Amino acid sequence: MRHLTAENLVGYILGSPADGTSLEDPVRDARTKIESHLSECKECSDLLGEYRNLIRDLQTDASFEPPAEVVQWSLELFQPLLQPPTGRKLRRLIAALVFDTYEQRLQPGIRGVATAPRQLLFRAGDVDIDVKIESMEKNDRITMVGQVLSASEKLFDGAPVKLESHGVVQYQTVTNQVGEFSFDEVPKDTYHLSLDLPEGQITLFCVHRGSC
């Protein structure tokens, strides 16, 4: 079962009243689907509760500086990637998912004979990150390969790439001369990906979820 995204959950919390009295039909239908998923998925339901608590604290706390425990909770909740070890401060950019073959359904009459690699495309400004994930069921691992591309035809050689889970960078590599990178046969887990580029540090949240 595909999990709800952070955008889905936050939008649901900040949206119109749950009873749908002032909602247009398409919006009401979307909320109904979310509520149906939440009733069946404990992981998303628990995450919804955490987001609700966080948003409530942010909205009700009147202090100029947020309490330290709220800051720490937020960092753990969103599992941010570690800052680069150098003293140079990088602009933080969040890449948006613009394409995912997971969303593409099989045509009627076509049967899937094997698990095809999952193809994803993320975008941050004029930088595209193309990611392909191949699942190896026999040893419960994945292989992740990608390429960093730019609309200005720049090449990203030697850019640090980090794969993080549970708040810790687990694997690191660098891009080659044409901006390609790979992580071979890493254990299945929920991973975030970061790239340190001249434009800034680009983060791909939940590039892979452990249950996928």
TIKEKOL-738119 format. One line per 3 residues: number of its first residue (from 1); their letters; for each residue x, y, z of C-alpha. Coordinates in nm, 3 decimals, padded with zeros to 5 digits, always signed. Example, Ala and Ser with C-alpha at 12.3 -4.5 7.8 and 13.67 -1.06 7.14 Angstrom:
2
1) as) +01.230/-00.450/+00.780  +01.367/-00.106/+00.714
% end
This chain:
212
1) mrh) +00.000/+00.000/+00.000  +00.144/+00.338/-00.097  +00.181/+00.576/+00.198
4) lta) +00.052/+00.932/+00.211  +00.311/+01.204/+00.156  +00.396/+01.478/+00.406
7) enl) +00.224/+01.721/+00.168  -00.095/+01.509/+00.180  -00.095/+01.496/+00.559
10) vgy) -00.014/+01.862/+00.622  -00.268/+01.971/+00.359  -00.528/+01.750/+00.526
13) ilg) -00.457/+01.907/+00.866  -00.460/+02.266/+00.736  -00.747/+02.216/+00.492
16) spa) -01.119/+02.286/+00.522  -01.332/+02.127/+00.796  -01.336/+01.749/+00.790
19) dgt) -01.716/+01.736/+00.774  -01.697/+01.877/+00.420  -01.972/+02.136/+00.469
22) sle) -01.790/+02.397/+00.263  -01.588/+02.175/+00.032  -01.613/+02.137/-00.342
25) dpv) -01.677/+01.780/-00.455  -01.320/+01.708/-00.584  -01.166/+01.830/-00.257
28) rda) -01.418/+01.637/-00.050  -01.342/+01.323/-00.252  -00.968/+01.369/-00.193
31) rtk) -01.022/+01.405/+00.181  -01.243/+01.096/+00.182  -00.966/+00.896/+00.015
34) ies) -00.711/+01.022/+00.268  -00.940/+00.933/+00.558  -00.999/+00.588/+00.410
37) hls) -00.623/+00.531/+00.386  -00.568/+00.658/+00.742  -00.825/+00.413/+00.875
40) eck) -00.621/+00.125/+00.730  -00.261/+00.245/+00.769  -00.127/+00.278/+01.123
43) ecs) +00.204/+00.427/+01.005  +00.037/+00.718/+00.826  -00.216/+00.761/+01.108
46) dll) +00.065/+00.787/+01.365  +00.255/+01.033/+01.145  -00.061/+01.242/+01.109
49) gey) -00.079/+01.269/+01.487  +00.282/+01.385/+01.507  +00.225/+01.650/+01.239
52) rnl) -00.088/+01.769/+01.421  +00.102/+01.807/+01.748  +00.387/+01.989/+01.576
55) ird) +00.156/+02.231/+01.393  -00.042/+02.293/+01.712  +00.277/+02.382/+01.901
58) lqt) +00.395/+02.611/+01.622  +00.059/+02.789/+01.609  +00.010/+02.832/+01.983
61) das) +00.362/+02.910/+02.102  +00.399/+03.289/+02.131  +00.768/+03.302/+02.222
64) fep) +01.011/+03.463/+01.981  +01.237/+03.156/+01.988  +01.072/+02.812/+01.973
67) pae) +01.133/+02.587/+02.274  +01.442/+02.370/+02.239  +01.241/+02.051/+02.276
70) vvq) +01.012/+02.153/+01.986  +01.312/+02.228/+01.765  +01.467/+01.890/+01.845
73) wsl) +01.134/+01.713/+01.789  +01.097/+01.884/+01.450  +01.448/+01.782/+01.347
76) elf) +01.382/+01.421/+01.441  +01.038/+01.420/+01.277  +01.160/+01.541/+00.940
79) qpl) +01.493/+01.361/+00.971  +01.705/+01.633/+00.812  +02.031/+01.535/+00.651
82) lqp) +02.347/+01.622/+00.837  +02.513/+01.948/+00.743  +02.833/+01.916/+00.540
85) ptg) +03.142/+01.902/+00.761  +03.306/+02.207/+00.602  +03.260/+02.557/+00.738
88) rkl) +03.103/+02.667/+00.409  +02.731/+02.731/+00.446  +02.520/+02.589/+00.165
91) rrl) +02.178/+02.705/+00.061  +01.925/+02.431/+00.143  +01.691/+02.330/-00.139
94) iaa) +01.414/+02.071/-00.127  +01.368/+01.882/-00.453  +01.012/+01.820/-00.572
97) lvf) +00.908/+01.485/-00.715  +00.778/+01.550/-01.067  +00.758/+01.195/-01.205
100) dty) +00.733/+00.848/-01.055  +00.672/+00.528/-01.249  +00.516/+00.386/-00.931
103) eqr) +00.213/+00.595/-01.026  +00.190/+00.439/-01.371  -00.060/+00.152/-01.373
106) lqp) -00.050/-00.146/-01.604  -00.275/-00.125/-01.905  -00.577/-00.360/-01.908
109) gir) -00.482/-00.709/-02.024  -00.111/-00.664/-01.943  +00.037/-00.872/-01.664
112) gva) +00.348/-00.785/-01.474  +00.599/-01.067/-01.501  +00.865/-00.909/-01.278
115) tap) +00.927/-00.610/-01.059  +01.046/-00.337/-01.293  +01.297/-00.076/-01.172
118) rql) +01.130/+00.230/-01.029  +01.213/+00.554/-01.209  +01.181/+00.890/-01.032
121) lfr) +01.253/+01.245/-01.142  +01.314/+01.521/-00.887  +01.355/+01.892/-00.961
124) agd) +01.507/+02.180/-00.765  +01.531/+02.505/-00.959  +01.703/+02.430/-01.288
127) vdi) +01.857/+02.106/-01.156  +01.698/+01.768/-01.230  +01.791/+01.449/-01.046
130) dvk) +01.697/+01.129/-01.227  +01.688/+00.826/-00.994  +01.633/+00.458/-01.074
133) ies) +01.574/+00.208/-00.795  +01.594/-00.165/-00.852  +01.463/-00.395/-00.579
136) mek) +01.632/-00.730/-00.518  +01.378/-00.943/-00.334  +01.617/-01.236/-00.285
139) ndr) +01.834/-01.045/-00.037  +01.597/-00.760/+00.058  +01.824/-00.493/-00.083
142) itm) +01.804/-00.216/-00.341  +02.039/-00.066/-00.595  +01.999/+00.307/-00.656
145) vgq) +02.156/+00.485/-00.953  +02.104/+00.844/-01.055  +02.223/+01.136/-01.261
148) vls) +02.227/+01.509/-01.191  +02.130/+01.723/-01.489  +02.100/+02.098/-01.543
151) ase) +01.897/+02.302/-01.791  +02.210/+02.515/-01.844  +02.402/+02.203/-01.956
154) klf) +02.643/+02.225/-01.665  +02.821/+01.907/-01.560  +02.844/+01.809/-01.196
157) dga) +03.169/+01.618/-01.150  +03.283/+01.514/-00.803  +02.972/+01.640/-00.621
160) pvk) +02.923/+01.470/-00.281  +02.611/+01.250/-00.263  +02.483/+01.116/+00.070
163) les) +02.222/+00.855/+00.154  +02.073/+00.905/+00.499  +01.832/+00.712/+00.719
166) hgv) +01.717/+00.761/+01.079  +01.900/+01.094/+01.099  +02.241/+00.944/+01.011
169) vqy) +02.433/+00.944/+00.682  +02.472/+00.575/+00.602  +02.642/+00.584/+00.259
172) qtv) +02.840/+00.843/+00.063  +02.972/+00.869/-00.289  +03.051/+01.136/-00.551
175) tnq) +02.923/+01.200/-00.901  +03.134/+01.109/-01.203  +03.220/+01.333/-01.499
178) vge) +02.864/+01.324/-01.635  +02.692/+01.366/-01.300  +02.612/+00.998/-01.241
181) fsf) +02.619/+00.827/-00.901  +02.520/+00.488/-00.758  +02.460/+00.299/-00.434
184) dev) +02.484/-00.075/-00.494  +02.287/-00.332/-00.295  +02.210/-00.129/+00.017
187) pkd) +01.960/-00.269/+00.270  +01.599/-00.167/+00.217  +01.513/+00.127/+00.442
190) tyh) +01.359/+00.472/+00.432  +01.625/+00.692/+00.274  +01.672/+01.063/+00.208
193) lsl) +01.928/+01.169/-00.053  +02.136/+01.488/-00.052  +02.368/+01.640/-00.308
196) dlp) +02.615/+01.921/-00.239  +02.620/+02.135/-00.554  +02.737/+02.492/-00.625
199) egq) +02.367/+02.589/-00.622  +02.333/+02.456/-00.267  +02.256/+02.136/-00.084
202) itl) +01.962/+01.966/-00.255  +01.760/+01.719/-00.050  +01.536/+01.445/-00.189
205) fcv) +01.309/+01.344/+00.098  +01.191/+00.982/+00.109  +01.360/+00.888/-00.217
208) hrg) +01.288/+00.534/-00.097  +01.057/+00.414/+00.178  +01.138/+00.099/+00.368
211) sc) +00.798/-00.057/+00.297  +00.818/+00.006/-00.080
% end
